[in-house]
């Protein structure tokens, strides 16, 4: 198994500018107020509706149509802070499995599209995925990004600190840098396996993360052998959008 698949991906200039404008105040507020260095952000009170009605989402669906993926993904965002303290090596992310409805259901995979920030980020995965029975995994509460007095639940590696969680997980089984480049390529990434995202912290970073619930193997893995055949069609979309 290879837990990622990189594809050509670009928005029209109009759509990219619209997306950047929409996420800018959220990213700025996150930088100033959020209790965590990185988090999944969701819109509330109907604000997300304009994204689903936008050209941005329409262009996402056109890319998926070329690939033969029929599931309409959920729009979410990952935001990463510019870190006050710079580290001699990339800031290590938290080893976790993506879930929703608390921890009742699993997000199988995502299509991550870079909207703002550096493109040299590294993602790593472990061959750990039995969240119900593996003693290296447990569910914990963590503060919500918009309100540190409220909490959500996630599945992550056992350990009181992030460093301890990495010890629990051990050496990653897979790693990959440069999974997304703004308006050039994006990547499907598997999220039902334990994974973490490591970045330098040099600049704020915003990812449009499209959440899927269908199986990885019959959707993304099935594309791997056909990738070179389909990529010219994806590149043709770039000309259509420009």
N, C-alpha and C positions, 0 to 999 in steps of 0.2 A: 504494500500500500504506500502511495505517496499522498500525504494529506493536504495537498494544494494543487491547483491548476491555474496557471496564469494565462490570461486571454487579452488580445487587443481590446481596448475600451476607451472611448472618448465621448464627451458631450459636445453639443453645439456650443459656440462661444456664448450665446445668449443664455443657455441653460446653466453653464458653469458659472457665469457671472451672477445669475439669480441665486444659485445654491450658495455661493460664497457670501453674498449679501445676507442671506437668511441665517446662516450659521454664525456669522461674525459676532453679533451681540451675545449669543449663547456661549461661545468660546471665551469671550472677554469676561463674562460674568463667572464662568467656571474657573478661569484663571485666578480671579480675585477671591472667590468665596467657597469653592468646593473643598470638602474635607479630605478627599483622596486625590492622588496625583493623576489618576486616570479612572474613567468610569463610562458606563453605558448611559446615554442620555435619551430620553423620550419626551416628545411633546405631549401636552395635556390640554384639556378643555377645547378639543376640536381644532387646535392649531396645526395638527399634523395633516388635516384634510387637504390643505392647499398643496402639500407635497404630493399627495396621491392624485391630485387634479392637475399637476404641473407637467410641463414639457420634460422636466428631469425624469419623472417616473415613466412617462411615455417612451422616452429614449431607452431607459433601462429595459422595459418590456420588449422593445424592438431587438435589443441585443439578445435577450433570452429566447425570443422567437427563433432567431437564426440558429441558436444552439439546440433548439428542440425542447427547452425547459418550459413547461406550461404553468407551473405553480407561480402565482403572483406573490412576491415576497413582501414581508413586513419591513417598513422603513424604520431604521434605528440609526443612532450615531454614537461613535466612540470619540471621546475628547481626551487629549493628553496635555498636561501642563508643560510649560517651560519651567524646568526645575531651577530652584534658587541655588542649589548646590550641584556643581558639575562633578561627574564621576569619571575616573580614569578608564572605565569600561562601561558599556551600555547599562542603563538602569534595568534591573531584572524585574520582569512582570510577575504577576501572581499566578501560580499554576492552578487552573480551574477548568471546569466543564460548563459550557453555556446551557442554561436552563431558562424556562419561563413558567408562568403560573407558580411563582415561588421556585420550588425545585421539583415540581410534580412532572414536568415534561422537559424534553431535551431538544435544543436547537441542533439540528443535524449538521448544517453547514451554512456559511455566509458567502456573499460576494462583497468584498471590501473594496471600496472606491475612494481613492485619496482626493480630498477636497482642499485641504491646506496642510502644509508642513513638510518635513523631510521624508525622502523616499528610501532611506537606508535602514529602516527598521527591520529587526529580525523577529521572526516568529518561530517558536519551538513547540514540539509535541512529544508526548510520552505515550507508549503503548499501554495506557491505563484508561479504562473506560467503563468498568463495571461499578457504577456509582452506588449501587445498592449493597454490594457484598465485599468490595475491595477495602481492606482495613487502612489503606493509605489515603482514602477519601472520607470526607465528612462534610456535613452541612453547617454553615456558620452564618451569623448575622453580621451585617456591615452597614455603616451609615449611608443614607441616601445622598446623592450629590447635591440635591437642591435643599436638603434640610438635614443637618447632622444629628438632629434629635430623633429622627425617624430612621427605621431600619428595613433592609431587604435581606433575603436569604440567598446564599449561593453554595454550590458544591465546589470544594477546593481540596488541595492536598493538606494532610494533617500537619499542624505546626503552629506554634504561637506567633512566630515571626515569619516573614517572607523567606528569610535565609533558611529557617528550619524546614519550611515547606519544600524548598529546593532539595534539601538533604533527604527528605522523605521520598520525593519523586525520583531522585537520582539523576544520572546523566540523560539528557533528552535523546530520544531515538531518531528524531528528524529535526532539521533546522533549515530555515531559508530566509535570506535577506532580499530586499528590493521586490516585495510582492506587489507593490503598487507604485505607479508613477503618474503624476497628474496629467490627465487627458492623453495618456499614451497606452497604459495597460492597467488592469485590475486583476484580482485573484479570487477564485473560490478557495475557501479554507475550511477544513473540517473542524468542527467545534464540539462534537460529541466524544472526543478523546481529550484527555488532560492536555492543556496547552497554556502558553504564556507568550506575551509580546514584550520584547525588550527594545528600548529606544534610548537615544542619547540624551534626551531632555534639552537639547539646544534650542528648540523652537516649539511653540504650541503646535498641536497636530489634530486634525479633524478627519474622521473617516465616515463616509456614508456606508453603513453596514446593512446589507439586505439579508434578512433572516429567512431561512428555508427550513421546512419541517419534513420534507420527503427524504427518502434514503439517499445517502451519498453514492453508493455503488451504482444504482440504476439511473442516476442523474449526472453526476460529475465524472465518476470513474468511467462511465460509458462513453464520455466525450473524449477521453484521452487519446484513443487511437484515431479519432476523427478530427482532432484538433487542427492539423495542418490543412485539411480539406475545408474546414469551416472558417479559418482565420481570414482568408481573402474576402469572405462575405462580411465579416466584422469590420475589416479595414474599409470596405466600401461604404459602410455606414458613416464612417468618419467624413468621407467626401460628401455624403448626403447631408450631414448635419452642418458642414462648414458653410 
